Amino acid sequence: MQQPDFARQKTSYRNLNVYKKAQAIYDLTYLFLENHISKKDRTYDQMLQAARSGKQNIVEGRSDAAISAEMEIKLFGVARGSLHELLNDYEDYTRTRKITVWAHDFPRAIKLREICKNNNDSSFYTALYPRLNDEEFCNMMLTLLHQEIRMLDSFIELIKQDFLKNGGIKEQMLKARLKSRKP
């Protein structure tokens, strides 16, 4: 007898570019905080937790995806909110320290967007980290965060479309049960 076609495990979060980029954001934020913000400063913990939440909610959302599209969307939304919070912290850092944020059409910004678009692996960025000054690093983080938020938006839309096409777990279970009763 053929196995029912519901509650199938989705692609592992570890294989998703949206997770890989979130992991890079977390790792870079950790390095940045260790070198720029005192552990006694509340900002240290806030930024680290926002970066962690962005990553971990993708993990939890994807792990729950086989059972609940609603939960996956909610958790990806929480990840998105956490990354917006982190984005705002980096914007505060650049503003208060008078670090130049590159204009959208600035040649280095254009090149940086392309580099960040084509690289999601944390090791790529952590190898770059020691060679970057504050301006370069902050602009890279702003770019990565904007890209990650857009990736999450796109992923949420894909989940919605899949739900509309295939239904939720209860619908899939009913279809499988009805199908199993047919001779």
BELLIN-V506358 format. One record per residue. N is the residue number from 1. PSI is psi in degrees with one decimal (999 if undefined). Layout:
N_PSI / N_PSI
This chain:
1_138.4 / 2_141.3 / 3_144.1 / 4_149.9 / 5_56.4 / 6_162.9 / 7_32.1 / 8_140.1 / 9_134.9 / 10_171.0 / 11_137.5 / 12_141.0 / 13_-31.5 / 14_-21.2 / 15_-2.8 / 16_131.2 / 17_-32.0 / 18_-33.7 / 19_-44.3 / 20_-42.3 / 21_-38.1 / 22_-37.8 / 23_-41.7 / 24_-41.9 / 25_-43.4 / 26_-50.0 / 27_-42.9 / 28_-38.9 / 29_-41.2 / 30_-48.8 / 31_-44.1 / 32_-49.2 / 33_-41.6 / 34_-29.9 / 35_-11.4 / 36_-21.9 / 37_133.1 / 38_141.1 / 39_-19.4 / 40_-20.1 / 41_128.8 / 42_-28.2 / 43_-35.8 / 44_-55.2 / 45_-40.8 / 46_-46.9 / 47_-42.8 / 48_-42.2 / 49_-35.2 / 50_-42.8 / 51_-42.9 / 52_-44.2 / 53_-39.6 / 54_-42.9 / 55_-50.2 / 56_-31.6 / 57_-26.5 / 58_-43.2 / 59_-53.0 / 60_-41.9 / 61_-44.3 / 62_-35.4 / 63_-33.4 / 64_-5.0 / 65_-35.2 / 66_-25.1 / 67_-31.8 / 68_108.6 / 69_-35.1 / 70_-46.3 / 71_-39.5 / 72_-45.2 / 73_-44.5 / 74_-46.9 / 75_-36.2 / 76_-33.6 / 77_-39.0 / 78_-43.0 / 79_-45.1 / 80_-45.7 / 81_-41.2 / 82_-39.3 / 83_-31.1 / 84_-41.1 / 85_-45.4 / 86_-41.2 / 87_-44.6 / 88_-36.3 / 89_-42.5 / 90_-37.0 / 91_-41.1 / 92_-43.7 / 93_-46.2 / 94_-40.2 / 95_-47.5 / 96_-21.6 / 97_9.5 / 98_42.7 / 99_131.0 / 100_127.0 / 101_124.1 / 102_136.9 / 103_153.6 / 104_-35.8 / 105_4.8 / 106_131.5 / 107_-39.1 / 108_-33.8 / 109_-40.2 / 110_-46.1 / 111_-41.7 / 112_-42.9 / 113_-40.2 / 114_-43.5 / 115_-47.1 / 116_-34.5 / 117_-35.2 / 118_0.1 / 119_124.0 / 120_-9.5 / 121_131.1 / 122_-39.2 / 123_-30.3 / 124_-47.4 / 125_-38.9 / 126_-26.8 / 127_-32.3 / 128_-34.0 / 129_-49.6 / 130_-19.4 / 131_-4.2 / 132_139.5 / 133_175.9 / 134_-41.7 / 135_-47.5 / 136_-44.4 / 137_-49.0 / 138_-40.6 / 139_-35.1 / 140_-44.5 / 141_-42.0 / 142_-41.2 / 143_-49.0 / 144_-43.1 / 145_-43.1 / 146_-43.0 / 147_-43.0 / 148_-41.7 / 149_-42.1 / 150_-39.0 / 151_-42.2 / 152_-42.2 / 153_-45.5 / 154_-40.6 / 155_-41.8 / 156_-40.9 / 157_-39.9 / 158_-40.3 / 159_-43.3 / 160_-45.8 / 161_-40.6 / 162_-40.0 / 163_-44.4 / 164_-36.8 / 165_-45.1 / 166_-11.2 / 167_-179.9 / 168_-177.1 / 169_-39.8 / 170_-42.6 / 171_-42.5 / 172_-38.9 / 173_-42.7 / 174_-46.5 / 175_-44.1 / 176_-39.2 / 177_-44.6 / 178_-40.0 / 179_-37.3 / 180_-21.5 / 181_-19.5 / 182_136.3 / 183_999
